[in-house]
Amino acid sequence: MLDRQRWLSEEMRPRIEAVTPGSGTYMNEADYAQPNWREAFFGDNYAGLVAVKEAWDPKSLFWALEVPGSEAWTVAADGRMCRA
């Protein structure tokens, strides 16, 4: 599975992006290793979504990878979440 993920992330995604510049992606079809996930997933809406997140969840109770406001956290190699 790791080889297939590497193939998707490092070989296929760049090819698809090259022929569909600026097309974005759907979260349910997204590559969790997407290097520019803020732009690809949310585009120009990202800053506004972070503002909404900060207004309604100022303590970052709700968290996930690659979502607005996730910069407040890091995930250690052992899987533990830590404040950034």
N, C-alpha and C positions, 0 to 999 in steps of 0.2 A: 504494500500500500504506500509506503514512503517513496518508493521509486515512481509510482504512478502520480503521487502528489508533486514530486519534484518535476516530472515531465510536464504536468499541467502548468505548474507555476513558472518554470524556467524556460520551457520551450513553446508550449501551445499558447498561453496567455499573451506573450509578446507578439506572436504572429497574428492573433485575432485583433489585438489592439492596433497593430500596424495598418490593418485594412479597414478598421472601424474607429478612427480617431474621435475622441470625445463622446463616444456612444454610451459610456457608463456601464452599469451592471445592476442586476437585481440581487438583493441581499440573499435570497434563497438559492441563487445560482453562483454566489460569489466564492472566490478563492480566499480562504482565510489568511493566506500569505501575500495577499495583494499589497504591494509596497506603497501605492498611492491611494489607499482605501478611502481617505476623506473625500478626495475629488471624485473617484470612481463611484462611490456609493451615494454621496450626498451633493456633490457639485457645489454650486454657489450657495446652497442652503445651509452649509455646515455651521457657519458662525451663528446664524440665527437659531439653529437647533441647540447649539451649546448654551446660548443665552436662556432658552426655554428650560433646558436641563438644570442649569444653575438656579433658576427661579423656583422650580418645582421640587428639586431634589438637591438642596444645597450641601447635604452631607454625603452625597453619592451612595445612598442606600442601594439603588438599583444600578447594576453594572453589567457590562458584557464586553467582549472583545470587539474592536472596530465599531464603536458607536459614539455619537457625540458625547464628549465629556470623559471618555475612557482614558484620556491622558492623565487623569488624577491617580491612576493605578498602574502598577507593573505586575507582571507574573514572573515569579522566580522559576528557576530550572526545575524545582521540585513541585511546581504547580501552585505554590502559595501566593496569594494576592498581597501586595504591599502598596502603601501610599507612595506615589511617585515623589 
